[in-house]
Amino acid sequence: MCHSMSSSRKTQRWPLCYFYNMLNITFVNAYVIYCFNQSKSGSMKKLARIDFLLELHKQLTVAHQRSRLLNPRIRGELRSIIESILEIQPGTSKVPSSTDSRKHVPTFCSYNLKRKTSVDCSSCQKKKKNWSQKKKKKKKRGGGGGGGWGGGGGGG
């Protein structure tokens, strides 16, 4: 069953080969469980394997697509495609809008650092600092005396 309908792609990376193989095995197992449950419940309407895989794909990606709609920087064309897939009326998805899109100095940041940010704190609505942007101190170039190639500075 894995070879008749496969999710694997041509790749040179062995971890991806393992991942695609695990996906194939998971899809086959899910379909076998689905068929068993359908026959046990007495329902004669059973989806074909391709229809089952497409329905499984839709159900597994809905949460990610909804989270993509919350991104305010997503392109309009992509937004309309996702809205049509999720069957949402265009323009009704709630996008968090920023009232002031200019960058400001964060409240927790010293003014001598002058690091600007456009990220708001969710609780106080003030601009917050990205802590990964800490100011790095320059190392002093040390050396013993005169320049040159050896670094020792001794005359020779």
Secondary structure, 3 states (H helix, E strand, C coil): CCCCCCCCCCCCCHHHHHHHHHHHHHHHHHHHHHHHHHHHHCCCCCCCHHHHHHHHHHHHHHHHHHHHHCCCCCCHHHHHHHHHHCCCCCCCCCCCCCCCCCCECCCCCCCCCCCCECCECCCCCCECCCHHHCCCCCCCCCCCCCCCCCCCCCCC
